[in-house]
């Protein structure tokens, strides 16, 4: 298999295979073919079991970085047997990007339940990459031409969210988002808005105290550091067109508060971006779609958007 080049203008972008039984390998191959194996000056390389990609009619073996672990592609039927290869593909791509041998990584969707049953200790890519790289905080951003949103808390039960909403977490996450907006999105003076936790941002304490006691002080801290940050605002008024024109990114308090507006506005071109890592990582904003795997119905638009954004971020970083 081919060897990745050193990071630079022509460094490769790596695309992992994701869940072998889902649409991940299909859309990775479809995106590779649609882009002609290159995006800007960056060649594309797929990471995973070559047999899985071959089952998706991919013949460019020189563009595959093979995992040692093997997987079986049985469309629609996820198996714990494949967990080792899925995890190895992510680890391999992360290592190559961390050591400067890739410009960015793009991860195809994984089946979290199957991985957990196989002993995987993380609820998703974001948390796994955070642990692999030992960064203090990895931040999920969902981005499209219409909207950029960040959930403060990610893959957890809604009942656990309030105790995880702290001023320190909001400030730390806000700093990471603002720095990334400058570095990767070429926004010199980024504007960040912060959503409230409760309906109507607490309604002066009638509907909850967290907005005034926890979120507002965090906003004040970020403002004191010279950042253009406002909030907390009621989440139900943050996402119409006029509101979106007044900010560059919105920090929300929990998963669905952020992802529902993003997926409503940009289902096919929304991209999942992990901020705070020592490398660029993007992903389509949808799941494994086991129900349509192998049927020819998989749509590669979100994967193509993820690859395009990874290349744009890599070029903006320089």
N, C-alpha and C positions, 0 to 999 in steps of 0.2 A: 504494500500500500504506500501511497505517497507520503512524503514527510512535509509537515507544515513549515512555511517560511518564517523568518523572523518578523516581528511586528514592524509595521511601517506602512507606507502608502499602498503597498501591494500585499500586505499580510492577509492570510485567508480569514474568512468568516466560517465558523464551524457550526453545523446544524446537527443536533442529536436526534436519534431515531424516535425517542419517546416510547410509549406503550406499543409493543409490536403488534398486538391484536387490534389496535385502534387505527384512526386515520393518520396518526403522526407520520409514519414512514411514507404513506401515500402523498401527503401534502409536502413533505420534505423533497421527495423526488419530483413532484409536479412543479414546485417552486424552482428547484434547480434547473429543470428543463425550460420553464417559462423565462428564466433569467439568462439562459445560455451558460450556466455554470459560473457566472461572474456578476458582481454588482459593483459598479464603479470600477476601481482598480483592484478590487478584492476577489480572488477566486473563492468559490464555495467548496467546502468539503463536508461530507456527511460522516457522522461518527456513530458507529453501532455495528451490529452483526451484518456482514455483507449479504448473507443469505436472506435476511429480512428485506433489505433494499432490492435484492434481485427478485424477490417475490412480488415486488411492486414495479417490475419491468425496468429496473435501473441497471444499465450495463456499463456505466462509467466506473469500473473498479479502481482506476487510478485516482479517483476523487473520494475514496472512502478511507477513513481511519478506523481500522477494525478493532473491535473489542475482543479480548481473549475469551470472555464468557460468550456462550452461544444462546440463541433464542429461537423460538418457534413462532412463525406467523400463522395464526389461525384466526382470521378476521372475525371479530365479534366475541371471541372467547378468551378473555384475559386469564393468565395463569401465573401463579407465584414462581413457576419454573423460570420465567423470563426476568425476574427481579434483578438477578446479578448482572445481567447484560445491560439492563436499563440504567442501573446505578453506575456501572462502570463507564457507560457512555458519558454521563454527566460529569463524573470525576475526571475522566480523560480530557474532556473539553475544558473544564475549569482549570486543570493543571496547565494545559498548553497556553491558555489565555493568561494565567497568572505569571507564567515564566516568559511572557512576551513573544510567544510563538504563534499567536493568533490575534487578530484585531478585535474580535468579539465572538460571543457564542449566542446561538439562537436555539432554544430548547423546544422540541415538540412536546405535546401534552403527555403526561404520565397518569397512570391509574393509581391514585393515592391509596385506595383501600387495599388493592392487591399487594402493593409494596409494604404497607403496614403489616398485613398478615404474614409477609415473608420476613418480618423483623426490622423493617425500615423505621427509624425513630422520629421521622420528621413529617409534619402535615403537608408539606409541599416543597417545590423547588426553592422558594425564597429562603425558608428556614434551613434547608439543607446546604445551600450555598453560603449562607451566613456561618454555619458551623464549619464548613470546609475551609473557608478563608479566614476564620477567626476574627472577623470584623466585629466591632461593638454593636452595630445595628445595620441590618439590611432593610431597605425600604422598597415596598412595591408601588410602582406607578403604573397606571393605565393611561395610555396616550393615544390621541388621534388628532386629526386636523381640527376637530370641533372642540376638544376638551382634554384636559389632563387632570387626573384625580389620583389621590393617594389615600389609601385606608390606613389609619394609625394602627389598628389591630387587624389581623388578617384572618388566618384560618383557625377560628376558635368559636366555641358556643357563644351565642348572643348573651346568655346569662353571665358569662365571664367578662364581658367587655367593660362594664363600669369600673371594676377594680384595676383594669389595665390602662385606663385613661388617667394619666398623671401629667402634671405640668412639665416634669423633666422629660417625659417621653415626647410630648408635643414639641418642646423646644428642640430636642435632639433631632427629631424627624424633620421639623421645619428647616433646620440648618442644612441637613443633607439635601433636601429638596431644592432649596435656594442655590446651594453650591452647584448642584447638578444642572440646574437650569442655565446657570452662567457657563459652565464648562462644556456641556454636551448639546445644549439647545441654542447657544449663541444669543441669550437674552441678557444684556448687560445689567439691567435693573429689574429683576423678576418681581412680579406682584403675586403674593400668596394670600388666599382667603382661607379661613378656618371655619368649619361647620360646627354647630353645637351638637351636643349629645342627645338632648331631649327635644321633644316637640316645641316649636317656637323658641328654641335656644333657652328653654327653662321658664319662659314667661315670668321673669323677675322672681324666680324661686318657687313659683306656684307649681310648676311641672318638673321640678328637680333642681338641685343645688349645684350640680357639677359644672354647669356652664359658667356661672359667676365665680365659683370658688376655685376651679381648676383650670378651665380653658382660658378665661379672660386674663388671669395673671400670666399664663404662658404667652399669650399674644403680646402683652405689655413687655415681657422680657425680650421677645424677638424685635419689637419696635425699638426698645432701648439699645439694641445692638445695631441699629441703623437699617433694618430691613423693612421693606414695604409689605407689611402684614396687617390684615384686618380680620375682625371677628370677635366672638363667635356669632355666626349668622344661622338662622333657621335653615335647615337643609332643603326644605321644600321650596325655597325661593332662590336657590343658588344656581340653578342650571338652565333657566330659560335664556334665550339668545342675548337679551340686554344685559343680564347679570354676567354671563360668560365673557362679554366684551370688556369687563372691568378687572379681569385677573388673568394670570398665566397658568396657575394651577390651584386646585382646591384640595386642602387637607381635610379628610373626613374622619369620623371617629370609628367606623366599623366597615366591614367588608361590603355589605349590600348597599350601604349608604353611598359608597363611591362607585360600585360597579354597575348598579342598575342604571343610572343616567348615562354612563359611558357606553354600555351595551345597547341602550335604547337609541342613542345618537349614532353610534359607530360600530355596529355589531361586526361587520365584515372587514373593517380596517383598523379596529382597535388593537393596540399592542401592549403587552405586559412588559414593563421594564423594571429591572432590579437596580436600585440605586444604593450607593454606599459600599459596593464591592470594589476590589482592585482591578476589575475588568468590566467590560460592557456585556450585559446579558439582556436579551429580549426574548419574547415568546408570543405566539398567538394568544388571543384572549378567550379561547374556547377550550373545551375539554377533548377527551379521546373519541367521543362519538362512536362508541362500539356498535350502535344500532345500524350505522350506515357504512361501517368499515368493509372494504372489499366489494362494495356495490357500484362503485364508480360515481357516487354522488358527492364525495368529499370536495369541498371548495377550498382552494389554496390561497384565497385572497388575503386572509389574515396572516398566514405564514409569509407570503411575499411582502406584506406590509412590515412584518417583524424584521425580515432581512434588510429591507430598505432602511428602516429606522436605525438598525444596528450599524449599517455602513455610514449613514449620515452622522451618527454620534461619534463613530471612530474618526471620521474626517474632521469633525468639529474639534475633537480633542487634539488632533495633530500628532 
